[in-house]
């Protein structure tokens, strides 16, 4: 536990203080991020030519923004590992833009299967339930982690979107979100963050469903 505690060398109040200053500094980017998340989900529910590239571009923007604006410019004030986390988020953004935008190798569509329904649930939790828990337990919206601009809900939303990928889910796009979910689960344990409990649960569901989905759609 002492080794794990080195990953979060600060108190719960210090953590939410940084999150509050971050939200205040970037306002009203939260609104734009939420609208882009809705656009990505709508594009998967109603796919059209180029929708895969659009969704990948939105995911890319969210990961790179969070890596730079949140981790490198704000979280780095309290955690020595913030630059490493930020680099990993930017790396995920690069993987998304190369695979989904430049090469156009991934499509998203709600197929009505188990993976699709669980994907929608994870997206709803990330976009709605996650911040509501934060608002209710952490003294107001400025201290809430919001989808598209904060790590936890962005990771969970990404897992949900990737479960909507067709016909198969690329494992190389899942590795970093799954790793971040595990790290987020550790943070939830050490800082007592009830909303982050959804992250390890999302890991288990995603792995099981992706293995099943990729096996069914084996080329």
C-alpha positions as CSV (number, residue, x, y, z in Angstrom):
1,X,0.0,0.0,0.0
2,X,2.9,2.4,0.7
3,X,4.2,1.8,-2.9
4,X,0.7,2.6,-4.3
5,X,0.4,5.6,-2.1
6,X,3.4,7.2,-3.8
7,X,1.2,7.5,-7.0
8,X,-1.0,9.9,-5.1
9,X,1.2,12.0,-2.8
10,X,-1.5,14.4,-1.8
11,X,-4.8,14.6,0.1
12,X,-8.3,14.3,-1.3
13,X,-8.9,18.1,-0.8
14,X,-5.7,19.0,-2.6
15,X,-6.7,16.8,-5.6
16,X,-10.2,18.4,-5.8
17,X,-8.7,21.9,-5.4
18,X,-6.6,21.3,-8.5
19,X,-9.7,20.0,-10.4
20,X,-11.7,23.0,-9.3
21,X,-9.0,25.5,-10.5
22,X,-8.7,23.5,-13.8
23,X,-12.5,23.7,-14.4
24,X,-12.5,27.4,-13.7
25,X,-9.5,28.0,-16.0
26,X,-11.0,26.3,-19.0
27,X,-14.6,27.4,-18.8
28,X,-16.7,27.1,-21.0
29,X,-14.7,24.3,-22.7
30,X,-16.8,21.8,-20.7
31,X,-19.9,22.7,-22.7
32,X,-18.1,22.2,-26.0
33,X,-16.6,18.9,-24.8
34,X,-20.1,17.6,-23.8
35,X,-21.6,18.6,-27.1
36,X,-18.7,16.8,-29.0
37,X,-19.3,13.7,-26.9
38,X,-23.0,13.8,-27.8
39,X,-22.0,14.2,-31.5
40,X,-19.8,11.2,-31.3
41,X,-22.5,9.0,-29.8
42,X,-25.1,10.3,-32.3
43,X,-22.7,9.5,-35.1
44,X,-22.4,5.9,-33.9
45,X,-26.1,5.5,-33.5
46,X,-26.7,7.1,-37.0
47,X,-23.6,6.3,-39.0
48,X,-22.9,8.2,-42.2
49,X,-20.0,8.4,-44.6
50,X,-17.0,9.7,-42.7
51,X,-18.6,9.2,-39.3
52,X,-15.8,6.8,-38.2
53,X,-13.2,9.5,-38.9
54,X,-15.3,12.1,-37.1
55,X,-15.7,10.0,-34.0
56,X,-11.9,9.1,-34.0
57,X,-11.1,12.8,-34.3
58,X,-13.4,13.7,-31.3
59,X,-11.8,11.0,-29.2
60,X,-8.3,12.2,-30.3
61,X,-9.1,15.8,-29.3
62,X,-10.4,14.6,-25.9
63,X,-7.3,12.5,-25.1
64,X,-4.7,15.1,-26.2
65,X,-6.6,17.9,-24.5
66,X,-6.7,16.0,-21.2
67,X,-3.1,14.9,-21.5
68,X,-1.8,18.5,-22.0
69,X,-4.4,20.8,-20.4
70,X,-5.2,18.7,-17.4
71,X,-2.2,16.5,-16.6
72,X,0.7,18.6,-17.9
73,X,-0.6,22.1,-17.0
74,X,-2.5,21.5,-13.8
75,X,-2.1,18.0,-12.3
76,X,1.7,18.4,-12.5
77,X,1.4,20.9,-9.7
78,X,0.7,18.1,-7.2
79,X,2.0,14.9,-8.7
80,X,5.5,14.1,-10.1
81,X,4.0,11.5,-12.4
82,X,1.7,13.9,-14.2
83,X,4.0,14.4,-17.2
84,X,4.1,10.6,-17.7
85,X,0.3,10.4,-17.5
86,X,0.0,13.3,-19.9
87,X,2.4,11.7,-22.4
88,X,0.4,8.4,-22.3
89,X,-2.8,10.3,-23.0
90,X,-1.2,12.1,-25.9
91,X,0.1,8.8,-27.2
92,X,-3.4,7.4,-27.1
93,X,-4.6,10.4,-29.1
94,X,-1.9,9.8,-31.7
95,X,-2.9,6.1,-32.0
96,X,-6.6,7.2,-32.5
97,X,-5.8,9.8,-35.1
98,X,-3.5,7.5,-37.1
99,X,-5.9,4.5,-37.0
100,X,-9.2,6.3,-37.2
101,X,-8.6,9.6,-39.1
102,X,-5.5,9.1,-41.3
103,X,-5.9,5.4,-42.2
104,X,-9.7,5.3,-41.7
105,X,-9.4,1.8,-40.2
106,X,-12.2,1.9,-37.6
107,X,-15.9,2.3,-37.8
108,X,-18.5,2.8,-35.1
109,X,-22.1,1.5,-35.1
110,X,-24.6,0.4,-32.5
111,X,-25.3,-3.2,-33.5
112,X,-27.7,-4.1,-30.7
113,X,-25.5,-6.8,-29.3
114,X,-24.2,-7.2,-25.7
115,X,-21.1,-5.1,-26.5
116,X,-23.3,-2.3,-28.0
117,X,-25.6,-2.1,-25.0
118,X,-22.8,-2.2,-22.4
119,X,-21.0,0.4,-24.5
120,X,-24.0,2.8,-24.3
121,X,-24.2,2.2,-20.5
122,X,-20.6,3.0,-20.0
123,X,-21.0,6.2,-22.1
124,X,-24.0,7.2,-20.0
125,X,-22.2,6.6,-16.8
126,X,-19.2,8.6,-18.0
127,X,-21.3,11.6,-19.3
128,X,-24.0,11.8,-16.7
129,X,-23.6,9.5,-13.7
130,X,-19.9,10.1,-13.1
131,X,-20.1,14.0,-12.8
132,X,-23.4,13.8,-10.8
133,X,-21.7,11.6,-8.2
134,X,-18.8,14.2,-8.1
135,X,-21.2,17.1,-7.7
136,X,-23.1,15.3,-5.0
137,X,-20.0,14.2,-3.0
138,X,-17.3,16.9,-3.7
139,X,-19.0,20.2,-3.0
140,X,-20.2,21.5,-6.3
141,X,-19.6,21.3,-10.1
142,X,-16.2,23.0,-10.2
143,X,-14.8,19.9,-8.4
144,X,-16.5,17.4,-10.7
145,X,-14.6,15.5,-13.3
146,X,-16.3,15.9,-16.7
147,X,-16.3,13.8,-19.8
148,X,-14.0,14.9,-22.6
149,X,-11.7,17.0,-20.4
150,X,-10.9,14.9,-17.3
151,X,-9.3,11.5,-17.2
152,X,-11.7,9.2,-15.5
153,X,-14.9,9.9,-17.5
154,X,-12.9,10.3,-20.7
155,X,-11.4,6.8,-20.3
156,X,-14.8,5.3,-19.5
157,X,-16.4,7.0,-22.4
158,X,-13.7,5.8,-24.7
159,X,-14.2,2.2,-23.5
160,X,-17.9,2.6,-24.3
161,X,-17.2,4.0,-27.8
162,X,-14.7,1.3,-28.6
163,X,-17.3,-1.4,-27.7
164,X,-19.4,0.2,-30.6
165,X,-16.5,-0.4,-33.0
166,X,-17.4,-2.8,-35.9
167,X,-16.8,-5.4,-36.9
168,X,-13.9,-5.9,-34.5
169,X,-12.4,-3.8,-31.7
170,X,-8.7,-3.0,-32.3
171,X,-6.7,-4.1,-29.2
172,X,-4.0,-1.5,-29.7
173,X,-6.6,1.2,-29.1
174,X,-7.8,-0.5,-25.9
175,X,-4.4,-1.0,-24.2
176,X,-4.0,2.5,-22.8
177,X,-7.6,3.0,-21.7
178,X,-7.6,-0.3,-19.9
179,X,-4.3,0.6,-18.2
180,X,-5.6,4.0,-17.2
181,X,-8.8,2.3,-15.8
182,X,-6.6,0.1,-13.5
183,X,-4.7,3.2,-12.3
184,X,-7.9,5.1,-11.8
185,X,-9.2,2.2,-9.7
186,X,-6.1,2.4,-7.5
187,X,-6.8,6.2,-7.1
188,X,-10.4,5.4,-6.2
189,X,-9.2,3.1,-3.4
190,X,-6.6,5.5,-2.0
191,X,-8.6,8.7,-2.3
192,X,-12.1,7.2,-1.7
193,X,-13.5,8.3,-5.0
194,X,-16.8,6.5,-5.5
195,X,-17.3,7.5,-9.1
196,X,-14.0,5.9,-10.1
197,X,-15.2,2.5,-9.0
198,X,-16.8,2.3,-12.4
199,X,-13.3,2.2,-14.0
200,X,-12.2,-1.3,-12.9
201,X,-15.8,-2.6,-13.6
202,X,-15.5,-1.1,-17.1
203,X,-12.2,-3.0,-17.6
204,X,-13.7,-6.4,-16.8
205,X,-16.8,-5.9,-18.9
206,X,-14.8,-4.5,-21.8
207,X,-12.2,-7.3,-21.9
208,X,-14.9,-10.0,-21.7
209,X,-17.1,-8.4,-24.4
210,X,-14.2,-7.5,-26.8
211,X,-12.8,-11.1,-26.6
212,X,-16.3,-12.4,-27.4
213,X,-17.0,-9.8,-30.1
214,X,-13.7,-10.3,-31.9
215,X,-14.0,-14.1,-31.8
216,X,-17.4,-13.9,-33.4
217,X,-16.2,-11.6,-36.1
218,X,-12.9,-13.4,-36.7
219,X,-11.8,-12.8,-40.3
